[in-house]
Amino acid sequence: MTPAAARRSGPGREPAELTVLRGWLRGRKAAADAAARAEGRRATFEYLAERARGAGTRYGVGDCTLRQALDGRLPTLRTTVAFARATGADEVTARTGSGRRRTAP
């Protein structure tokens, strides 16, 4: 979405792409709950940050960063990839559109 289109979407309104991304991130967090339960834990942001670091995330990611991705701050690509790694999601999907299907030209 262009900056002009984002401004036209209205004050206080989130661009549709960001809404889709946040939905994908929330879905990934919910999906991680089964893995967490198998370890006798809950899929907290701290748990996800530990898993992301354990999965080889190039840069450190903290639980606060992951929480902020769902609390209204614009998640970075690094944060989105960390979510993917922490939850066992496809990293390519995280990088290219967070679950949105692309049609071939």
CNS distance restraints for C-alpha pairs under 8 A (distance, minus, plus):
assign (resid   1 and name CA) (resid   5 and name CA) 6.12 0.50 0.50
assign (resid   1 and name CA) (resid   6 and name CA) 6.48 0.50 0.50
assign (resid   1 and name CA) (resid  15 and name CA) 7.59 0.50 0.50
assign (resid   1 and name CA) (resid  17 and name CA) 7.54 0.50 0.50
assign (resid   2 and name CA) (resid   6 and name CA) 6.26 0.50 0.50
assign (resid   3 and name CA) (resid   7 and name CA) 6.31 0.50 0.50
assign (resid   4 and name CA) (resid   8 and name CA) 6.34 0.50 0.50
assign (resid   5 and name CA) (resid   9 and name CA) 6.33 0.50 0.50
assign (resid   6 and name CA) (resid  10 and name CA) 7.65 0.50 0.50
assign (resid   6 and name CA) (resid  14 and name CA) 7.92 0.50 0.50
assign (resid   6 and name CA) (resid  15 and name CA) 5.97 0.50 0.50
assign (resid   7 and name CA) (resid  11 and name CA) 7.30 0.50 0.50
assign (resid   9 and name CA) (resid  13 and name CA) 6.30 0.50 0.50
assign (resid   9 and name CA) (resid  14 and name CA) 7.52 0.50 0.50
assign (resid   9 and name CA) (resid  15 and name CA) 6.69 0.50 0.50
assign (resid  14 and name CA) (resid  18 and name CA) 6.44 0.50 0.50
assign (resid  14 and name CA) (resid  19 and name CA) 6.49 0.50 0.50
assign (resid  15 and name CA) (resid  19 and name CA) 6.45 0.50 0.50
assign (resid  16 and name CA) (resid  20 and name CA) 6.26 0.50 0.50
assign (resid  17 and name CA) (resid  21 and name CA) 6.23 0.50 0.50
assign (resid  18 and name CA) (resid  22 and name CA) 6.09 0.50 0.50
assign (resid  18 and name CA) (resid  74 and name CA) 7.86 0.50 0.50
assign (resid  19 and name CA) (resid  23 and name CA) 6.15 0.50 0.50
assign (resid  20 and name CA) (resid  24 and name CA) 6.21 0.50 0.50
assign (resid  20 and name CA) (resid  98 and name CA) 7.49 0.50 0.50
assign (resid  20 and name CA) (resid 100 and name CA) 7.98 0.50 0.50
assign (resid  21 and name CA) (resid  25 and name CA) 6.22 0.50 0.50
assign (resid  21 and name CA) (resid  97 and name CA) 7.52 0.50 0.50
assign (resid  21 and name CA) (resid  98 and name CA) 5.70 0.50 0.50
assign (resid  22 and name CA) (resid  26 and name CA) 6.12 0.50 0.50
assign (resid  22 and name CA) (resid  69 and name CA) 7.44 0.50 0.50
assign (resid  22 and name CA) (resid  70 and name CA) 6.13 0.50 0.50
assign (resid  23 and name CA) (resid  27 and name CA) 6.10 0.50 0.50
assign (resid  24 and name CA) (resid  28 and name CA) 6.16 0.50 0.50
assign (resid  24 and name CA) (resid  98 and name CA) 6.05 0.50 0.50
assign (resid  24 and name CA) (resid  99 and name CA) 6.65 0.50 0.50
assign (resid  25 and name CA) (resid  29 and name CA) 6.23 0.50 0.50
assign (resid  25 and name CA) (resid  70 and name CA) 7.50 0.50 0.50
assign (resid  25 and name CA) (resid  80 and name CA) 7.49 0.50 0.50
assign (resid  25 and name CA) (resid  83 and name CA) 6.90 0.50 0.50
assign (resid  26 and name CA) (resid  30 and name CA) 6.23 0.50 0.50
assign (resid  26 and name CA) (resid  70 and name CA) 7.39 0.50 0.50
assign (resid  27 and name CA) (resid  31 and name CA) 6.10 0.50 0.50
assign (resid  28 and name CA) (resid  32 and name CA) 6.22 0.50 0.50
assign (resid  28 and name CA) (resid  83 and name CA) 7.28 0.50 0.50
assign (resid  28 and name CA) (resid  84 and name CA) 7.34 0.50 0.50
assign (resid  28 and name CA) (resid  87 and name CA) 6.03 0.50 0.50
assign (resid  28 and name CA) (resid  89 and name CA) 7.28 0.50 0.50
assign (resid  29 and name CA) (resid  33 and name CA) 6.84 0.50 0.50
assign (resid  29 and name CA) (resid  43 and name CA) 6.82 0.50 0.50
assign (resid  29 and name CA) (resid  48 and name CA) 7.97 0.50 0.50
assign (resid  29 and name CA) (resid  83 and name CA) 7.73 0.50 0.50
assign (resid  29 and name CA) (resid  87 and name CA) 6.78 0.50 0.50
assign (resid  30 and name CA) (resid  43 and name CA) 7.52 0.50 0.50
assign (resid  31 and name CA) (resid  35 and name CA) 7.98 0.50 0.50
assign (resid  31 and name CA) (resid  87 and name CA) 7.09 0.50 0.50
assign (resid  32 and name CA) (resid  36 and name CA) 6.29 0.50 0.50
assign (resid  32 and name CA) (resid  43 and name CA) 6.04 0.50 0.50
assign (resid  32 and name CA) (resid  86 and name CA) 7.89 0.50 0.50
assign (resid  32 and name CA) (resid  87 and name CA) 5.16 0.50 0.50
assign (resid  32 and name CA) (resid  88 and name CA) 7.90 0.50 0.50
assign (resid  33 and name CA) (resid  37 and name CA) 6.05 0.50 0.50
assign (resid  33 and name CA) (resid  42 and name CA) 6.21 0.50 0.50
assign (resid  33 and name CA) (resid  43 and name CA) 4.88 0.50 0.50
assign (resid  34 and name CA) (resid  38 and name CA) 6.30 0.50 0.50
assign (resid  35 and name CA) (resid  39 and name CA) 6.66 0.50 0.50
assign (resid  36 and name CA) (resid  40 and name CA) 6.35 0.50 0.50
assign (resid  36 and name CA) (resid  41 and name CA) 4.92 0.50 0.50
assign (resid  36 and name CA) (resid  42 and name CA) 5.20 0.50 0.50
assign (resid  36 and name CA) (resid  43 and name CA) 5.42 0.50 0.50
assign (resid  36 and name CA) (resid  47 and name CA) 7.84 0.50 0.50
assign (resid  37 and name CA) (resid  41 and name CA) 5.10 0.50 0.50
assign (resid  37 and name CA) (resid  42 and name CA) 5.96 0.50 0.50
assign (resid  37 and name CA) (resid  43 and name CA) 7.81 0.50 0.50
assign (resid  42 and name CA) (resid  47 and name CA) 7.35 0.50 0.50
assign (resid  43 and name CA) (resid  47 and name CA) 5.74 0.50 0.50
assign (resid  43 and name CA) (resid  48 and name CA) 6.51 0.50 0.50
assign (resid  44 and name CA) (resid  48 and name CA) 6.33 0.50 0.50
assign (resid  45 and name CA) (resid  49 and name CA) 6.10 0.50 0.50
assign (resid  45 and name CA) (resid  63 and name CA) 4.72 0.50 0.50
assign (resid  45 and name CA) (resid  64 and name CA) 7.36 0.50 0.50
assign (resid  45 and name CA) (resid  66 and name CA) 6.28 0.50 0.50
assign (resid  45 and name CA) (resid  67 and name CA) 6.28 0.50 0.50
assign (resid  46 and name CA) (resid  50 and name CA) 6.28 0.50 0.50
assign (resid  46 and name CA) (resid  62 and name CA) 7.21 0.50 0.50
assign (resid  46 and name CA) (resid  63 and name CA) 4.66 0.50 0.50
assign (resid  47 and name CA) (resid  51 and name CA) 6.30 0.50 0.50
assign (resid  47 and name CA) (resid  63 and name CA) 7.81 0.50 0.50
assign (resid  48 and name CA) (resid  52 and name CA) 6.04 0.50 0.50
assign (resid  48 and name CA) (resid  63 and name CA) 7.16 0.50 0.50
assign (resid  48 and name CA) (resid  83 and name CA) 7.22 0.50 0.50
assign (resid  48 and name CA) (resid  86 and name CA) 5.30 0.50 0.50
assign (resid  48 and name CA) (resid  87 and name CA) 7.23 0.50 0.50
assign (resid  49 and name CA) (resid  53 and name CA) 6.22 0.50 0.50
assign (resid  49 and name CA) (resid  61 and name CA) 6.04 0.50 0.50
assign (resid  49 and name CA) (resid  62 and name CA) 5.44 0.50 0.50
assign (resid  49 and name CA) (resid  63 and name CA) 5.28 0.50 0.50
assign (resid  49 and name CA) (resid  66 and name CA) 7.37 0.50 0.50
assign (resid  49 and name CA) (resid  82 and name CA) 7.70 0.50 0.50
assign (resid  49 and name CA) (resid  86 and name CA) 6.92 0.50 0.50
assign (resid  50 and name CA) (resid  54 and name CA) 6.12 0.50 0.50
assign (resid  50 and name CA) (resid  86 and name CA) 7.74 0.50 0.50
assign (resid  51 and name CA) (resid  55 and name CA) 6.02 0.50 0.50
assign (resid  51 and name CA) (resid  85 and name CA) 7.44 0.50 0.50
assign (resid  51 and name CA) (resid  86 and name CA) 4.73 0.50 0.50
assign (resid  51 and name CA) (resid  87 and name CA) 7.73 0.50 0.50
assign (resid  52 and name CA) (resid  56 and name CA) 6.72 0.50 0.50
assign (resid  52 and name CA) (resid  57 and name CA) 5.81 0.50 0.50
assign (resid  52 and name CA) (resid  61 and name CA) 7.38 0.50 0.50
assign (resid  52 and name CA) (resid  82 and name CA) 5.35 0.50 0.50
assign (resid  52 and name CA) (resid  83 and name CA) 6.93 0.50 0.50
assign (resid  52 and name CA) (resid  85 and name CA) 5.40 0.50 0.50
assign (resid  52 and name CA) (resid  86 and name CA) 4.17 0.50 0.50
assign (resid  52 and name CA) (resid  87 and name CA) 7.95 0.50 0.50
assign (resid  53 and name CA) (resid  57 and name CA) 5.25 0.50 0.50
assign (resid  53 and name CA) (resid  60 and name CA) 6.49 0.50 0.50
assign (resid  53 and name CA) (resid  61 and name CA) 7.07 0.50 0.50
assign (resid  53 and name CA) (resid  86 and name CA) 7.86 0.50 0.50
assign (resid  55 and name CA) (resid  85 and name CA) 6.02 0.50 0.50
assign (resid  55 and name CA) (resid  86 and name CA) 6.79 0.50 0.50
assign (resid  57 and name CA) (resid  61 and name CA) 7.82 0.50 0.50
assign (resid  57 and name CA) (resid  82 and name CA) 6.29 0.50 0.50
assign (resid  57 and name CA) (resid  85 and name CA) 7.38 0.50 0.50
assign (resid  59 and name CA) (resid  78 and name CA) 7.79 0.50 0.50
assign (resid  61 and name CA) (resid  65 and name CA) 6.52 0.50 0.50
assign (resid  61 and name CA) (resid  66 and name CA) 7.50 0.50 0.50
assign (resid  61 and name CA) (resid  79 and name CA) 7.18 0.50 0.50
assign (resid  61 and name CA) (resid  82 and name CA) 7.12 0.50 0.50
assign (resid  62 and name CA) (resid  66 and name CA) 6.59 0.50 0.50
assign (resid  63 and name CA) (resid  67 and name CA) 6.14 0.50 0.50
assign (resid  64 and name CA) (resid  68 and name CA) 6.11 0.50 0.50
assign (resid  65 and name CA) (resid  69 and name CA) 6.46 0.50 0.50
assign (resid  65 and name CA) (resid  79 and name CA) 7.15 0.50 0.50
assign (resid  66 and name CA) (resid  70 and name CA) 7.19 0.50 0.50
assign (resid  66 and name CA) (resid  79 and name CA) 6.51 0.50 0.50
assign (resid  66 and name CA) (resid  83 and name CA) 7.40 0.50 0.50
assign (resid  67 and name CA) (resid  71 and name CA) 6.28 0.50 0.50
assign (resid  68 and name CA) (resid  72 and name CA) 6.49 0.50 0.50
assign (resid  68 and name CA) (resid  73 and name CA) 5.62 0.50 0.50
assign (resid  68 and name CA) (resid  75 and name CA) 7.48 0.50 0.50
assign (resid  69 and name CA) (resid  73 and name CA) 5.55 0.50 0.50
assign (resid  69 and name CA) (resid  74 and name CA) 6.18 0.50 0.50
assign (resid  69 and name CA) (resid  75 and name CA) 4.65 0.50 0.50
assign (resid  69 and name CA) (resid  79 and name CA) 7.38 0.50 0.50
assign (resid  70 and name CA) (resid  75 and name CA) 7.89 0.50 0.50
assign (resid  75 and name CA) (resid  79 and name CA) 5.94 0.50 0.50
assign (resid  75 and name CA) (resid  80 and name CA) 6.56 0.50 0.50
assign (resid  76 and name CA) (resid  80 and name CA) 6.28 0.50 0.50
assign (resid  77 and name CA) (resid  81 and name CA) 6.08 0.50 0.50
assign (resid  77 and name CA) (resid  95 and name CA) 6.82 0.50 0.50
assign (resid  78 and name CA) (resid  82 and name CA) 6.11 0.50 0.50
assign (resid  79 and name CA) (resid  83 and name CA) 6.25 0.50 0.50
assign (resid  80 and name CA) (resid  84 and name CA) 6.35 0.50 0.50
assign (resid  80 and name CA) (resid  94 and name CA) 6.14 0.50 0.50
assign (resid  80 and name CA) (resid  95 and name CA) 7.50 0.50 0.50
assign (resid  81 and name CA) (resid  85 and name CA) 6.18 0.50 0.50
assign (resid  81 and name CA) (resid  91 and name CA) 6.04 0.50 0.50
assign (resid  81 and name CA) (resid  94 and name CA) 5.88 0.50 0.50
assign (resid  81 and name CA) (resid  95 and name CA) 6.80 0.50 0.50
assign (resid  82 and name CA) (resid  86 and name CA) 5.96 0.50 0.50
assign (resid  83 and name CA) (resid  87 and name CA) 6.09 0.50 0.50
assign (resid  83 and name CA) (resid  89 and name CA) 7.92 0.50 0.50
assign (resid  84 and name CA) (resid  88 and name CA) 5.85 0.50 0.50
assign (resid  84 and name CA) (resid  89 and name CA) 4.56 0.50 0.50
assign (resid  84 and name CA) (resid  90 and name CA) 6.30 0.50 0.50
assign (resid  84 and name CA) (resid  91 and name CA) 5.63 0.50 0.50
assign (resid  84 and name CA) (resid  94 and name CA) 6.32 0.50 0.50
assign (resid  85 and name CA) (resid  89 and name CA) 6.21 0.50 0.50
assign (resid  85 and name CA) (resid  90 and name CA) 7.75 0.50 0.50
assign (resid  85 and name CA) (resid  91 and name CA) 6.80 0.50 0.50
assign (resid  89 and name CA) (resid  93 and name CA) 7.88 0.50 0.50
assign (resid  89 and name CA) (resid  94 and name CA) 7.77 0.50 0.50
assign (resid  90 and name CA) (resid  94 and name CA) 6.56 0.50 0.50
assign (resid  91 and name CA) (resid  95 and name CA) 6.24 0.50 0.50
assign (resid  92 and name CA) (resid  96 and name CA) 6.11 0.50 0.50
assign (resid  93 and name CA) (resid  97 and name CA) 5.93 0.50 0.50
assign (resid  93 and name CA) (resid  98 and name CA) 5.24 0.50 0.50
assign (resid  93 and name CA) (resid  99 and name CA) 5.84 0.50 0.50
assign (resid  94 and name CA) (resid  98 and name CA) 4.48 0.50 0.50
assign (resid  94 and name CA) (resid  99 and name CA) 7.13 0.50 0.50
assign (resid  97 and name CA) (resid 101 and name CA) 7.74 0.50 0.50
